[in-house]
Amino acid sequence: MRDFFIKSFEMIINVVVIIMAIVVVIAGLGTMFGAGMGMGGGAGFLSGLFVLVVGGVYVLFFGGLMYLGLGIYQNTRRTAEAMERMAANR
């Protein structure tokens, strides 16, 4: 049962990171080409590029932290299994 939740969480992380990347690209392109230009303007190529760069860094940071947590769990599980095998061989 525990493995089901971990694998499900990993799939959710995959989906969330992909959706975040898609949203960053859409927001950056929308800003570049003036979609949603409200009062006072503010849209432009450089601001769209800024949205893409900052959003990309955010996706990398957030996704990396979530995958880091999963990696720590996997490494801890493998270490515990190795220790159990070593103890059984004695």
N, C-alpha and C positions, 0 to 999 in steps of 0.2 A: 504494500500500500504506500509505503514511504517513497519508493522509486517512482510510482505513478505521479505523486505530487511534484517531485523534483523534475521529472521529464516534462510534465505539464507546465511547470513554471519556466523551464527553459524554452519551450515553444512560445509561451506568452512573451518572454523577453525578445525572442526573434521577431515576432510580429510587431511588438511595440517599437523596436529599433527601426524596422523597415518603414513603418508608418511615420515615425519621426523624420526619417530621411526624406520621404516623399513630401511631407508637409514643409520641410525646410526648402526643398527645391521649388515647390509651388509658391511659397511666400517670397522667395528671392526673385523668381521670375515675375511674379505679380508686382512686386515693388519696382523692378527694373522697367516694366512696360506700363506702369501707371495705373494698374487695377486698384480700385479702392482709393483713388486720389480724392481726399476729402478737402476740408477747409484748409487753406494755406499750402496746399501742394505737398511737397516733401518727397515725392517719388523721383527716382532717377536711377541711372545705371550704377553709379557709385554706391548709393544706399542699398540697392538690390544686391550688389556684390558684397557689401558689408553683412547683409542678412545671410547670404549664402555662407560666408566664411565663419561668422560667429555661430550660426546655427549648426554648421558642420562640426565645429569644435565642440559644441554642446552635445550633439549626438554621439560623437566619439567619446567624450568624457562620461556621459550618462550610461551609454551602452557598455563601455569599458568597465565601469564600476560594477554594473550588474553581472557581467561575465566574470569579473574578478571574484565576486562572491560565490558564484557557481564553481569556479575553479578551486577555490579554497575548500569547498565542500567535497569536491571530487578527490582532491589530494589527501584530505583528511581520511576519507573512506578507504582509499587505496593504502594509506599508511597503516590504518588499523587492521586491514586484512593481511598485510605483510607481517605485522607484528604477531597476529594470531597464528600465521603459518610458522613463523620462527619459534613461537612458544610450543607449538604442537610437535615440532621436530626434535625437541630436547627431551 
